[in-house]
Amino acid sequence: PTHAERMDVPHHLVDHLDPRESGSPRRFARDAEAIVAARPQTGFLVVGGTGLYLREWMHPGSEERGEIPREVRETAAARIASEGLEAVHAHLCALDPEGMRRVEPTDTYRVTKRLEHWLHTGRTYARREPDPPLNPLFGNVPFLWLHPDRKELHGRIAARTDALFAAGWV
């Protein structure tokens, strides 16, 4: 949203982290929960973002993995650089077929995250247990999910990013 749009309608969790800070689904859930708790009589409309973050808020995880240590991230990056993304993808598929399901060999972000997770925990990335119980905050909340075509969605994201850079966003 533009500055003017944010003045017309209050927005939360937009520009709340320094770009050098790490965000995570767990952090988002804690931050969102704090905003709602501070305004118990306010109705909120939750929009945008990723389903991963919303799922963590709706079904708080039973296990806090914490941040991946920098050394593990550096090891994962070095391994991908030396072996190549597709080779690391193939190796992870052999180690953790369920955790790698639906991860394309060219998906740098997801391959990296799964390699970091494997190096850090030695365990599968897949969720083996059902979702934890629903956060009571969402008990009587109506939902509307939009599920656009992935190719169209990625095109829209690229166009929006280009427009943001053209408008001076760095």
N, CA, C and O atoms as a DFTB+ gen file, in Angstrom:
680 C
 N C O
     1  1       0.828      -1.204       0.000
     2  2       0.000       0.000       0.000
     3  2       0.868       1.261       0.000
     4  3       1.954       1.296       0.579
     5  1       0.357       2.283      -0.662
     6  2       1.066       3.555      -0.673
     7  2       0.943       4.206       0.700
     8  3       0.168       3.762       1.546
     9  1       1.718       5.261       0.904
    10  2       1.640       5.989       2.172
    11  2       0.224       6.539       2.365
    12  3      -0.324       6.461       3.464
    13  1      -0.366       7.089       1.311
    14  2      -1.718       7.643       1.404
    15  2      -2.733       6.560       1.772
    16  3      -3.613       6.793       2.601
    17  1      -2.616       5.382       1.162
    18  2      -3.528       4.279       1.489
    19  2      -3.369       3.848       2.940
    20  3      -4.344       3.497       3.604
    21  1      -2.148       3.875       3.421
    22  2      -1.911       3.487       4.810
    23  2      -2.424       4.542       5.788
    24  3      -2.688       4.227       6.948
    25  1      -2.567       5.771       5.344
    26  2      -3.133       6.812       6.197
    27  2      -4.662       6.706       6.244
    28  3      -5.279       7.023       7.261
    29  1      -5.262       6.261       5.145
    30  2      -6.724       6.101       5.093
    31  2      -7.201       4.896       5.901
    32  3      -8.210       4.970       6.602
    33  1      -6.479       3.802       5.800
    34  2      -6.845       2.561       6.476
    35  2      -5.610       2.072       7.230
    36  3      -4.561       1.864       6.620
    37  1      -5.716       1.889       8.539
    38  2      -4.545       1.427       9.293
    39  2      -4.041       0.079       8.769
    40  3      -4.817      -0.852       8.555
    41  1      -2.749       0.001       8.573
    42  2      -2.087      -1.231       8.160
    43  2      -1.101      -1.617       9.259
    44  3      -0.491      -0.753       9.889
    45  1      -0.954      -2.890       9.477
    46  2      -0.021      -3.381      10.491
    47  2       0.935      -4.366       9.840
    48  3       0.602      -5.008       8.844
    49  1       2.111      -4.477      10.405
    50  2       3.144      -5.404       9.948
    51  2       3.591      -5.117       8.515
    52  3       3.996      -6.023       7.787
    53  1       3.514      -3.858       8.125
    54  2       4.076      -3.400       6.858
    55  2       5.254      -2.506       7.248
    56  3       5.073      -1.541       7.990
    57  1       6.427      -2.806       6.769
    58  2       7.641      -2.049       7.101
    59  2       7.965      -2.087       8.588
    60  3       8.541      -1.133       9.111
    61  1       7.613      -3.158       9.275
    62  2       7.894      -3.202      10.712
    63  2       9.245      -3.839      11.032
    64  3       9.716      -3.740      12.165
    65  1       9.873      -4.490      10.059
    66  2      11.205      -5.054      10.258
    67  2      12.218      -4.290       9.418
    68  3      11.923      -3.862       8.302
    69  1      13.387      -4.131       9.957
    70  2      14.502      -3.603       9.181
    71  2      14.853      -4.669       8.140
    72  3      14.820      -5.860       8.450
    73  1      15.185      -4.268       6.925
    74  2      15.501      -5.270       5.894
    75  2      16.636      -6.226       6.274
    76  3      16.746      -7.311       5.703
    77  1      17.462      -5.840       7.217
    78  2      18.554      -6.718       7.640
    79  2      18.109      -7.738       8.688
    80  3      18.859      -8.658       9.015
    81  1      16.892      -7.581       9.217
    82  2      16.371      -8.515      10.218
    83  2      15.750      -9.726       9.532
    84  3      15.216      -9.630       8.427
    85  1      15.830     -10.853      10.205
    86  2      15.199     -12.070       9.699
    87  2      13.747     -12.121      10.155
    88  3      13.428     -11.863      11.315
    89  1      12.896     -12.454       9.228
    90  2      11.499     -12.706       9.562
    91  2      11.271     -14.200       9.539
    92  3      12.069     -14.950       8.975
    93  1      10.187     -14.630      10.148
    94  2       9.851     -16.051      10.138
    95  2       8.356     -16.172      10.382
    96  3       7.734     -15.238      10.889
    97  1       7.769     -17.312      10.028
    98  2       6.353     -17.504      10.327
    99  2       6.056     -17.376      11.814
   100  3       5.038     -16.801      12.200
   101  1       6.939     -17.908      12.647
   102  2       6.718     -17.843      14.093
   103  2       6.755     -16.391      14.576
   104  3       5.939     -15.994      15.408
   105  1       7.682     -15.611      14.065
   106  2       7.763     -14.197      14.463
   107  2       6.525     -13.443      14.001
   108  3       5.970     -12.638      14.749
   109  1       6.089     -13.700      12.768
   110  2       4.880     -13.060      12.270
   111  2       3.698     -13.363      13.181
   112  3       2.939     -12.462      13.536
   113  1       3.542     -14.621      13.557
   114  2       2.414     -15.013      14.408
   115  2       2.461     -14.273      15.743
   116  3       1.437     -13.788      16.223
   117  1       3.646     -14.187      16.340
   118  2       3.778     -13.468      17.618
   119  2       3.452     -11.979      17.447
   120  3       2.747     -11.398      18.272
   121  1       3.966     -11.365      16.376
   122  2       3.724      -9.937      16.143
   123  2       2.251      -9.659      15.858
   124  3       1.688      -8.696      16.377
   125  1       1.632     -10.494      15.042
   126  2       0.213     -10.315      14.724
   127  2      -0.648     -10.517      15.960
   128  3      -1.593      -9.763      16.196
   129  1      -0.326     -11.526      16.742
   130  2      -1.076     -11.809      17.969
   131  2      -1.004     -10.617      18.924
   132  3      -1.998     -10.269      19.560
   133  1       0.170      -9.994      19.025
   134  2       0.339      -8.839      19.918
   135  2      -0.513      -7.655      19.458
   136  3      -1.077      -6.939      20.285
   137  1      -0.607      -7.450      18.159
   138  2      -1.424      -6.350      17.635
   139  2      -2.895      -6.580      17.966
   140  3      -3.579      -5.664      18.424
   141  1      -3.382      -7.794      17.738
   142  2      -4.782      -8.105      18.014
   143  2      -5.059      -8.018      19.518
   144  3      -6.094      -7.492      19.926
   145  1      -4.147      -8.527      20.337
   146  2      -4.337      -8.506      21.791
   147  2      -4.373      -7.082      22.333
   148  3      -5.059      -6.809      23.317
   149  1      -3.640      -6.179      21.698
   150  2      -3.603      -4.783      22.159
   151  2      -4.892      -4.037      21.811
   152  3      -5.146      -2.966      22.362
   153  1      -5.707      -4.580      20.908
   154  2      -6.951      -3.941      20.472
   155  2      -8.073      -4.971      20.444
   156  3      -8.567      -5.305      19.367
   157  1      -8.484      -5.478      21.593
   158  2      -9.448      -6.585      21.618
   159  2     -10.812      -6.250      21.028
   160  3     -11.529      -7.162      20.616
   161  1     -11.194      -4.989      20.973
   162  2     -12.508      -4.619      20.438
   163  2     -12.472      -4.277      18.951
   164  3     -13.500      -3.920      18.375
   165  1     -11.317      -4.381      18.332
   166  2     -11.156      -4.009      16.929
   167  2     -11.344      -5.223      16.029
   168  3     -10.858      -6.312      16.331
   169  1     -12.049      -5.026      14.931
   170  2     -12.149      -6.066      13.916
   171  2     -11.004      -5.897      12.930
   172  3     -10.719      -4.781      12.496
   173  1     -10.358      -6.968      12.579
   174  2      -9.223      -6.918      11.667
   175  2      -9.532      -7.689      10.399
   176  3     -10.274      -8.671      10.415
   177  1      -8.958      -7.237       9.313
   178  2      -9.011      -7.936       8.039
   179  2      -7.575      -8.339       7.727
   180  3      -6.709      -7.481       7.557
   181  1      -7.327      -9.622       7.652
   182  2      -5.985     -10.121       7.382
   183  2      -5.894     -10.391       5.886
   184  3      -6.655     -11.193       5.344
   185  1      -4.962      -9.719       5.224
   186  2      -4.822      -9.854       3.773
   187  2      -3.356      -9.975       3.394
   188  3      -2.463      -9.601       4.154
   189  1      -3.131     -10.507       2.200
   190  2      -1.801     -10.526       1.615
   191  2      -0.893     -11.567       2.227
   192  3      -1.277     -12.325       3.117
   193  1       0.313     -11.578       1.722
   194  2       1.333     -12.441       2.285
   195  2       1.246     -13.879       1.824
   196  3       0.699     -14.183       0.764
   197  1       1.788     -14.739       2.627
   198  2       1.908     -16.138       2.275
   199  2       1.097     -17.018       3.213
   200  3       0.959     -16.712       4.397
   201  1       0.572     -18.089       2.690
   202  2      -0.198     -19.018       3.497
   203  2       0.618     -19.654       4.608
   204  3       0.069     -20.022       5.647
   205  1       1.923     -19.788       4.402
   206  2       2.792     -20.360       5.420
   207  2       2.734     -19.540       6.703
   208  3       2.647     -20.098       7.796
   209  1       2.781     -18.225       6.573
   210  2       2.750     -17.351       7.749
   211  2       1.375     -17.379       8.407
   212  3       1.269     -17.422       9.633
   213  1       0.347     -17.355       7.607
   214  2      -1.008     -17.400       8.163
   215  2      -1.263     -18.729       8.863
   216  3      -1.877     -18.762       9.929
   217  1      -0.797     -19.820       8.272
   218  2      -0.994     -21.131       8.892
   219  2      -0.318     -21.198      10.266
   220  3      -0.857     -21.795      11.198
   221  1       0.859     -20.585      10.385
   222  2       1.545     -20.597      11.675
   223  2       0.751     -19.830      12.720
   224  3       0.750     -20.198      13.895
   225  1       0.075     -18.765      12.300
   226  2      -0.736     -17.990      13.241
   227  2      -2.015     -18.752      13.593
   228  3      -2.429     -18.776      14.752
   229  1      -2.634     -19.370      12.591
   230  2      -3.877     -20.087      12.814
   231  2      -3.671     -21.384      13.586
   232  3      -4.494     -21.748      14.426
   233  1      -2.586     -22.073      13.305
   234  2      -2.272     -23.361      13.939
   235  2      -0.865     -23.270      14.514
   236  3       0.076     -23.809      13.930
   237  1      -0.707     -22.592      15.658
   238  2       0.647     -22.408      16.195
   239  2       1.373     -23.736      16.337
   240  3       0.845     -24.695      16.901
   241  1       2.596     -23.771      15.814
   242  2       3.381     -25.004      15.829
   243  2       3.742     -25.444      17.228
   244  3       3.833     -24.639      18.155
   245  1       3.946     -26.737      17.356
   246  2       4.298     -27.292      18.657
   247  2       5.797     -27.262      18.888
   248  3       6.261     -27.531      19.996
   249  1       6.556     -26.937      17.856
   250  2       8.005     -26.985      17.971
   251  2       8.612     -25.702      17.435
   252  3       8.351     -25.323      16.293
   253  1       9.398     -25.045      18.225
   254  2      10.101     -23.831      17.793
   255  2      11.505     -24.242      17.368
   256  3      12.328     -24.617      18.202
   257  1      11.770     -24.169      16.078
   258  2      13.101     -24.532      15.586
   259  2      14.094     -23.418      15.849
   260  3      15.292     -23.670      15.975
   261  1      13.614     -22.207      15.933
   262  2      14.522     -21.080      16.097
   263  2      15.186     -20.727      14.779
   264  3      14.916     -21.333      13.743
   265  1      16.036     -19.759      14.841
   266  2      16.747     -19.311      13.650
   267  2      17.793     -20.344      13.248
   268  3      18.379     -21.011      14.101
   269  1      18.019     -20.469      11.966
   270  2      19.089     -21.324      11.467
   271  2      20.398     -20.572      11.722
   272  3      20.531     -19.420      11.307
   273  1      21.354     -21.195      12.389
   274  2      22.622     -20.509      12.654
   275  2      23.329     -20.078      11.370
   276  3      23.237     -20.746      10.340
   277  1      24.023     -18.967      11.450
   278  2      24.718     -18.424      10.274
   279  2      25.679     -19.449       9.676
   280  3      25.803     -19.540       8.454
   281  1      26.360     -20.221      10.524
   282  2      27.312     -21.214      10.019
   283  2      26.607     -22.252       9.146
   284  3      27.154     -22.689       8.133
   285  1      25.401     -22.643       9.537
   286  2      24.640     -23.621       8.763
   287  2      24.220     -23.000       7.434
   288  3      24.298     -23.651       6.392
   289  1      23.777     -21.748       7.466
   290  2      23.400     -21.063       6.215
   291  2      24.598     -20.955       5.275
   292  3      24.475     -21.173       4.070
   293  1      25.754     -20.618       5.837
   294  2      26.962     -20.497       5.014
   295  2      27.368     -21.842       4.434
   296  3      27.780     -21.916       3.276
   297  1      27.257     -22.903       5.219
   298  2      27.576     -24.245       4.732
   299  2      26.635     -24.642       3.603
   300  3      27.072     -25.187       2.589
   301  1      25.350     -24.369       3.774
   302  2      24.374     -24.699       2.730
   303  2      24.668     -23.924       1.455
   304  3      24.640     -24.492       0.363
   305  1      24.950     -22.632       1.582
   306  2      25.242     -21.806       0.403
   307  2      26.497     -22.297      -0.309
   308  3      26.532     -22.360      -1.538
   309  1      27.523     -22.643       0.459
   310  2      28.769     -23.137      -0.141
   311  2      28.541     -24.468      -0.856
   312  3      29.103     -24.713      -1.924
   313  1      27.719     -25.314      -0.264
   314  2      27.457     -26.614      -0.884
   315  2      26.700     -26.447      -2.197
   316  3      27.014     -27.108      -3.187
   317  1      25.705     -25.567      -2.205
   318  2      24.955     -25.327      -3.438
   319  2      25.865     -24.715      -4.497
   320  3      25.776     -25.063      -5.674
   321  1      26.741     -23.802      -4.075
   322  2      27.666     -23.176      -5.027
   323  2      28.645     -24.188      -5.610
   324  3      28.967     -24.120      -6.796
   325  1      29.122     -25.127      -4.793
   326  2      30.118     -26.079      -5.291
   327  2      29.508     -27.251      -6.059
   328  3      30.060     -27.686      -7.069
   329  1      28.361     -27.766      -5.578
   330  2      27.766     -28.943      -6.200
   331  2      26.736     -28.605      -7.270
   332  3      26.493     -29.393      -8.184
   333  1      26.136     -27.426      -7.146
   334  2      25.069     -27.038      -8.057
   335  2      23.707     -27.325      -7.443
   336  3      23.534     -28.291      -6.700
   337  1      22.747     -26.470      -7.765
   338  2      21.417     -26.562      -7.186
   339  2      20.735     -27.893      -7.509
   340  3      20.138     -28.512      -6.629
   341  1      20.821     -28.333      -8.764
   342  2      20.140     -29.560      -9.155
   343  2      20.726     -30.788      -8.474
   344  3      19.988     -31.715      -8.140
   345  1      22.047     -30.815      -8.261
   346  2      22.670     -31.951      -7.573
   347  2      22.246     -31.984      -6.107
   348  3      21.978     -33.056      -5.564
   349  1      22.184     -30.829      -5.468
   350  2      21.739     -30.769      -4.075
   351  2      20.271     -31.188      -3.996
   352  3      19.880     -31.917      -3.085
   353  1      19.461     -30.727      -4.948
   354  2      18.051     -31.122      -4.991
   355  2      17.938     -32.645      -5.077
   356  3      17.158     -33.251      -4.343
   357  1      18.713     -33.263      -5.972
   358  2      18.656     -34.723      -6.143
   359  2      19.068     -35.427      -4.853
   360  3      18.441     -36.412      -4.462
   361  1      20.110     -34.937      -4.191
   362  2      20.567     -35.538      -2.939
   363  2      19.485     -35.429      -1.866
   364  3      19.223     -36.395      -1.150
   365  1      18.857     -34.262      -1.750
   366  2      17.792     -34.085      -0.763
   367  2      16.585     -34.957      -1.075
   368  3      15.935     -35.467      -0.163
   369  1      16.281     -35.131      -2.353
   370  2      15.166     -36.012      -2.734
   371  2      15.422     -37.438      -2.264
   372  3      14.497     -38.138      -1.853
   373  1      16.677     -37.863      -2.325
   374  2      17.017     -39.206      -1.865
   375  2      16.925     -39.305      -0.339
   376  3      16.478     -40.323       0.191
   377  1      17.345     -38.256       0.364
   378  2      17.311     -38.259       1.829
   379  2      15.907     -38.065       2.393
   380  3      15.533     -38.690       3.385
   381  1      15.135     -37.191       1.747
   382  2      13.853     -36.748       2.299
   383  2      12.821     -36.588       1.184
   384  3      12.423     -35.467       0.870
   385  1      12.383     -37.700       0.581
   386  2      11.471     -37.585      -0.559
   387  2      10.173     -36.851      -0.231
   388  3       9.679     -36.079      -1.052
   389  1       9.619     -37.080       0.950
   390  2       8.366     -36.408       1.286
   391  2       8.580     -34.910       1.500
   392  3       7.754     -34.100       1.078
   393  1       9.671     -34.540       2.146
   394  2       9.959     -33.126       2.382
   395  2      10.278     -32.373       1.104
   396  3      10.112     -31.155       1.038
   397  1      10.740     -33.100       0.080
   398  2      11.098     -32.462      -1.191
   399  2       9.972     -32.533      -2.218
   400  3      10.101     -32.015      -3.327
   401  1       8.871     -33.177      -1.845
   402  2       7.743     -33.286      -2.766
   403  2       7.313     -31.892      -3.202
   404  3       7.180     -30.997      -2.367
   405  1       7.101     -31.704      -4.463
   406  2       6.644     -30.444      -5.065
   407  2       7.694     -29.340      -5.016
   408  3       7.355     -28.173      -5.211
   409  1       8.968     -29.675      -4.759
   410  2      10.043     -28.685      -4.829
   411  2      10.773     -28.916      -6.143
   412  3      11.344     -29.982      -6.371
   413  1      10.748     -27.913      -6.994
   414  2      11.400     -28.029      -8.296
   415  2      12.918     -27.918      -8.144
   416  3      13.394     -27.230      -7.242
   417  1      13.682     -28.583      -9.010
   418  2      15.143     -28.514      -8.934
   419  2      15.700     -27.105      -9.163
   420  3      16.860     -26.839      -8.847
   421  1      14.889     -26.214      -9.705
   422  2      15.335     -24.843      -9.967
   423  2      14.865     -23.849      -8.909
   424  3      15.103     -22.649      -9.041
   425  1      14.209     -24.332      -7.874
   426  2      13.661     -23.458      -6.832
   427  2      14.730     -23.220      -5.762
   428  3      14.796     -23.929      -4.757
   429  1      15.555     -22.215      -6.002
   430  2      16.691     -21.933      -5.121
   431  2      16.264     -21.741      -3.673
   432  3      16.894     -22.280      -2.763
   433  1      15.203     -20.980      -3.457
   434  2      14.768     -20.681      -2.091
   435  2      14.403     -21.948      -1.331
   436  3      14.906     -22.179      -0.231
   437  1      13.529     -22.772      -1.910
   438  2      13.049     -23.961      -1.194
   439  2      14.127     -25.032      -1.041
   440  3      14.205     -25.690      -0.004
   441  1      14.952     -25.207      -2.061
   442  2      16.052     -26.171      -1.933
   443  2      16.990     -25.716      -0.818
   444  3      17.421     -26.524       0.004
   445  1      17.299     -24.438      -0.794
   446  2      18.187     -23.908       0.241
   447  2      17.592     -24.095       1.627
   448  3      18.281     -24.556       2.538
   449  1      16.312     -23.742       1.800
   450  2      15.669     -23.881       3.108
   451  2      15.665     -25.330       3.576
   452  3      15.915     -25.602       4.750
   453  1      15.385     -26.254       2.675
   454  2      15.343     -27.653       3.066
   455  2      16.736     -28.188       3.380
   456  3      16.888     -29.008       4.286
   457  1      17.751     -27.741       2.652
   458  2      19.116     -28.144       2.964
   459  2      19.533     -27.582       4.325
   460  3      20.114     -28.299       5.140
   461  1      19.241     -26.316       4.569
   462  2      19.550     -25.723       5.876
   463  2      18.869     -26.507       6.994
   464  3      19.491     -26.820       8.008
   465  1      17.600     -26.818       6.805
   466  2      16.850     -27.568       7.817
   467  2      17.494     -28.933       8.057
   468  3      17.678     -29.341       9.204
   469  1      17.835     -29.636       6.978
   470  2      18.426     -30.960       7.111
   471  2      19.773     -30.872       7.839
   472  3      20.054     -31.668       8.734
   473  1      20.603     -29.897       7.446
   474  2      21.908     -29.745       8.093
   475  2      21.761     -29.375       9.570
   476  3      22.546     -29.817      10.408
   477  1      20.760     -28.570       9.878
   478  2      20.570     -28.092      11.247
   479  2      19.933     -29.135      12.159
   480  3      20.298     -29.242      13.330
   481  1      18.968     -29.917      11.620
   482  2      18.210     -30.829      12.477
   483  2      18.427     -32.307      12.161
   484  3      18.232     -33.164      13.022
   485  1      18.833     -32.604      10.920
   486  2      18.959     -34.000      10.512
   487  2      17.623     -34.697      10.342
   488  3      17.552     -35.925      10.281
   489  1      16.559     -33.899      10.267
   490  2      15.207     -34.469      10.172
   491  2      14.501     -33.973       8.908
   492  3      14.920     -33.007       8.271
   493  1      13.418     -34.670       8.572
   494  2      12.623     -34.327       7.408
   495  2      12.020     -32.936       7.539
   496  3      11.749     -32.454       8.639
   497  1      11.820     -32.312       6.400
   498  2      11.170     -31.008       6.360
   499  2       9.652     -31.168       6.366
   500  3       8.920     -30.238       6.705
   501  1       9.188     -32.360       5.986
   502  2       7.743     -32.604       5.887
   503  2       7.117     -32.627       7.273
   504  3       7.733     -33.042       8.255
   505  1       5.898     -32.179       7.318
   506  2       5.134     -32.257       8.564
   507  2       4.545     -33.650       8.654
   508  3       3.756     -34.049       7.798
   509  1       4.912     -34.377       9.661
   510  2       4.405     -35.744       9.811
   511  2       3.156     -35.785      10.676
   512  3       2.347     -36.707      10.567
   513  1       3.001     -34.796      11.526
   514  2       1.839     -34.769      12.399
   515  2       0.780     -33.857      11.797
   516  3       1.107     -32.981      10.996
   517  1      -0.470     -34.045      12.163
   518  2      -1.508     -33.140      11.665
   519  2      -1.292     -31.728      12.226
   520  3      -0.553     -31.535      13.192
   521  1      -1.948     -30.757      11.602
   522  2      -1.853     -29.396      12.106
   523  2      -2.254     -29.358      13.573
   524  3      -3.203     -30.029      13.978
   525  1      -1.526     -28.568      14.375
   526  2      -1.959     -28.377      15.766
   527  2      -3.360     -27.761      15.787
   528  3      -3.838     -27.284      14.758
   529  1      -4.021     -27.765      16.944
   530  2      -5.381     -27.221      17.024
   531  2      -5.441     -25.764      16.554
   532  3      -4.453     -25.032      16.619
   533  1      -6.600     -25.373      16.089
   534  2      -6.835     -24.019      15.613
   535  2      -6.688     -23.019      16.760
   536  3      -7.213     -23.241      17.851
   537  1      -5.984     -21.934      16.516
   538  2      -5.866     -20.835      17.464
   539  2      -7.287     -20.363      17.774
   540  3      -8.028     -20.056      16.840
   541  1      -7.700     -20.289      19.041
   542  2      -9.078     -19.890      19.379
   543  2      -9.480     -18.540      18.793
   544  3     -10.667     -18.280      18.598
   545  1      -8.520     -17.697      18.518
   546  2      -8.794     -16.395      17.920
   547  2      -9.533     -16.535      16.584
   548  3     -10.279     -15.638      16.190
   549  1      -9.327     -17.652      15.894
   550  2      -9.904     -17.858      14.569
   551  2     -11.160     -18.720      14.588
   552  3     -11.645     -19.122      13.531
   553  1     -11.694     -19.010      15.771
   554  2     -12.833     -19.915      15.896
   555  2     -14.046     -19.561      15.068
   556  3     -14.650     -20.452      14.470
   557  1     -14.427     -18.302      15.007
   558  2     -15.631     -17.888      14.274
   559  2     -15.311     -16.901      13.166
   560  3     -16.110     -16.014      12.866
   561  1     -14.154     -17.056      12.564
   562  2     -13.703     -16.117      11.539
   563  2     -14.026     -16.669      10.155
   564  3     -13.675     -17.809       9.852
   565  1     -14.691     -15.878       9.308
   566  2     -14.915     -16.332       7.929
   567  2     -13.627     -16.193       7.109
   568  3     -12.828     -15.290       7.355
   569  1     -13.432     -17.073       6.151
   570  2     -12.232     -17.058       5.322
   571  2     -12.604     -16.988       3.849
   572  3     -13.600     -17.563       3.409
   573  1     -11.787     -16.278       3.110
   574  2     -11.882     -16.235       1.656
   575  2     -10.473     -16.466       1.137
   576  3      -9.580     -15.651       1.368
   577  1     -10.273     -17.579       0.434
   578  2      -8.963     -17.906      -0.110
   579  2      -8.975     -17.670      -1.606
   580  3      -9.880     -18.127      -2.304
   581  1      -7.985     -16.965      -2.097
   582  2      -7.793     -16.796      -3.526
   583  2      -6.640     -17.699      -3.940
   584  3      -5.581     -17.696      -3.313
   585  1      -6.847     -18.455      -4.977
   586  2      -5.818     -19.385      -5.431
   587  2      -5.588     -19.181      -6.922
   588  3      -6.060     -19.971      -7.740
   589  1      -4.855     -18.111      -7.280
   590  2      -4.649     -17.820      -8.703
   591  2      -3.688     -18.814      -9.359
   592  3      -2.938     -19.515      -8.680
   593  1      -3.727     -18.858     -10.660
   594  2      -2.794     -19.656     -11.430
   595  2      -1.373     -19.206     -11.077
   596  3      -1.099     -18.006     -11.038
   597  1      -0.468     -20.154     -10.819
   598  2       0.897     -19.825     -10.372
   599  2       1.635     -18.947     -11.378
   600  3       2.312     -17.994     -10.994
   601  1       1.507     -19.266     -12.665
   602  2       2.214     -18.490     -13.688
   603  2       1.704     -17.049     -13.695
   604  3       2.496     -16.110     -13.775
   605  1       0.394     -16.876     -13.612
   606  2      -0.185     -15.529     -13.569
   607  2       0.256     -14.798     -12.301
   608  3       0.606     -13.619     -12.348
   609  1       0.237     -15.494     -11.185
   610  2       0.654     -14.887      -9.920
   611  2       2.104     -14.421      -9.990
   612  3       2.409     -13.301      -9.580
   613  1       2.997     -15.254     -10.499
   614  2       4.407     -14.880     -10.594
   615  2       4.596     -13.702     -11.544
   616  3       5.451     -12.849     -11.307
   617  1       3.815     -13.648     -12.605
   618  2       3.871     -12.505     -13.516
   619  2       3.438     -11.223     -12.826
   620  3       4.049     -10.172     -13.018
   621  1       2.390     -11.308     -12.027
   622  2       1.913     -10.128     -11.283
   623  2       2.943      -9.675     -10.249
   624  3       3.162      -8.477     -10.071
   625  1       3.567     -10.625      -9.576
   626  2       4.592     -10.284      -8.584
   627  2       5.759      -9.587      -9.266
   628  3       6.261      -8.583      -8.760
   629  1       6.197     -10.106     -10.411
   630  2       7.311      -9.491     -11.142
   631  2       6.946      -8.085     -11.597
   632  3       7.762      -7.170     -11.483
   633  1       5.727      -7.898     -12.113
   634  2       5.293      -6.574     -12.565
   635  2       5.223      -5.596     -11.394
   636  3       5.612      -4.436     -11.525
   637  1       4.728      -6.067     -10.253
   638  2       4.646      -5.196      -9.079
   639  2       6.034      -4.824      -8.581
   640  3       6.275      -3.674      -8.214
   641  1       6.938      -5.778      -8.567
   642  2       8.305      -5.495      -8.138
   643  2       8.960      -4.488      -9.071
   644  3       9.626      -3.561      -8.611
   645  1       8.780      -4.659     -10.378
   646  2       9.322      -3.693     -11.345
   647  2       8.758      -2.301     -11.102
   648  3       9.491      -1.313     -11.155
   649  1       7.449      -2.218     -10.833
   650  2       6.811      -0.926     -10.575
   651  2       7.354      -0.297      -9.295
   652  3       7.556       0.916      -9.239
   653  1       7.592      -1.112      -8.267
   654  2       8.156      -0.584      -7.023
   655  2       9.554      -0.012      -7.246
   656  3       9.865       1.071      -6.749
   657  1      10.389      -0.722      -7.983
   658  2      11.721      -0.203      -8.273
   659  2      11.648       1.060      -9.124
   660  3      12.403       2.004      -8.891
   661  1      10.748       1.092     -10.110
   662  2      10.588       2.289     -10.948
   663  2      10.137       3.497     -10.128
   664  3      10.436       4.640     -10.473
   665  1       9.415       3.226      -9.039
   666  2       8.930       4.329      -8.182
   667  2       9.949       4.736      -7.125
   668  3       9.680       5.609      -6.301
   669  1      11.150       4.086      -7.149
   670  2      12.195       4.505      -6.231
   671  2      12.424       3.586      -5.042
   672  3      13.226       3.907      -4.165
   673  1      11.749       2.472      -4.992
   674  2      11.917       1.537      -3.880
   675  2      13.280       0.849      -4.001
   676  3      13.618       0.337      -5.068
   677  1      14.039       0.832      -2.951
   678  2      15.335       0.162      -2.963
   679  2      15.363      -0.856      -1.846
   680  3      16.366      -1.546      -1.664
